[in-house]
Amino acid sequence: MRKEASFKNRDRFIQMGATISTLRKIQGMSQEKLAEKANVSRSLISTIEAPNVAHSFSMDSFFNIADALGVEPYELLKAANFDDIINKS
């Protein structure tokens, strides 16, 4: 079931997907590997990372993805300070 994000949060979900995608690639991880480490489906990772697509997902998945990427959840939310996250990896 596809969960469309509300218009109000559309840009936030798009930025979150870009952040997750970039961190995953910096770490040399495939979508399959991230999905495995986060205990979510590869199709969910693909949907979250899809450019210009706002897809909401559960907090449980959000926390699992952050853990799998080795970052604190708040760091994923701080996409405005993205350089700090990149330099940590």
C-alpha positions as CSV (number, residue, x, y, z in Angstrom):
1,M,0.0,0.0,0.0
2,R,1.4,3.3,-1.1
3,K,1.4,6.1,1.5
4,E,1.4,9.5,-0.1
5,A,2.8,12.2,2.2
6,S,0.6,15.2,2.8
7,F,1.4,18.3,0.7
8,K,2.6,20.1,3.8
9,N,5.4,17.5,4.4
10,R,6.1,16.7,0.7
11,D,9.5,18.5,0.6
12,R,10.5,17.0,3.9
13,F,10.0,13.4,2.7
14,I,11.8,14.1,-0.6
15,Q,14.8,15.6,1.3
16,M,14.8,12.6,3.6
17,G,14.9,10.2,0.7
18,A,17.8,12.1,-0.9
19,T,19.6,12.1,2.5
20,I,19.2,8.4,2.9
21,S,20.3,7.7,-0.7
22,T,23.4,9.8,-0.4
23,L,24.5,8.3,2.9
24,R,23.9,4.8,1.6
25,K,26.0,5.5,-1.5
26,I,28.8,7.2,0.5
27,Q,29.0,4.0,2.6
28,G,29.1,1.9,-0.5
29,M,25.9,0.1,0.4
30,S,23.4,-1.2,-2.1
31,Q,19.6,-0.7,-1.5
32,E,19.4,-4.5,-0.9
33,K,22.1,-4.3,1.8
34,L,20.5,-1.3,3.5
35,A,17.1,-3.0,3.4
36,E,18.7,-6.1,5.0
37,K,20.4,-4.2,7.7
38,A,17.3,-2.1,8.4
39,N,15.0,-5.1,8.3
40,V,12.7,-3.5,5.7
41,S,12.0,-4.4,2.1
42,R,14.3,-3.3,-0.8
43,S,11.2,-1.9,-2.5
44,L,10.6,0.4,0.5
45,I,14.1,1.8,0.3
46,S,13.7,2.3,-3.4
47,T,10.4,4.1,-2.9
48,I,11.8,6.3,-0.1
49,E,14.9,7.2,-2.3
50,A,12.9,7.8,-5.5
51,P,13.7,11.4,-6.7
52,N,10.8,13.9,-6.4
53,V,8.6,11.3,-4.8
54,A,7.2,12.0,-1.3
55,H,6.4,8.6,0.4
56,S,5.7,8.5,4.1
57,F,6.9,5.5,6.1
58,S,6.7,4.3,9.7
59,M,8.9,5.6,12.6
60,D,10.0,2.0,13.2
61,S,11.4,1.9,9.6
62,F,12.9,5.4,10.1
63,F,14.7,4.3,13.2
64,N,15.9,1.0,11.6
65,I,17.2,2.9,8.6
66,A,19.1,5.4,10.8
67,D,20.6,2.5,12.8
68,A,21.6,0.7,9.6
69,L,23.3,3.8,8.3
70,G,25.1,4.4,11.6
71,V,23.6,7.8,12.3
72,E,21.3,9.1,15.0
73,P,17.7,9.6,13.8
74,Y,17.9,13.3,14.4
75,E,20.8,13.6,12.0
76,L,18.6,12.3,9.2
77,L,16.1,15.0,10.1
78,K,18.8,17.7,10.1
79,A,19.2,17.6,6.3
80,A,19.9,21.3,6.4
81,N,23.3,20.5,8.1
82,F,24.0,17.7,5.7
83,D,27.7,18.5,5.5
84,D,28.1,17.5,9.2
85,I,26.5,14.1,8.5
86,I,28.6,13.5,5.3
87,N,31.9,14.4,7.1
88,K,31.0,11.9,10.0
89,S,30.7,9.0,7.5
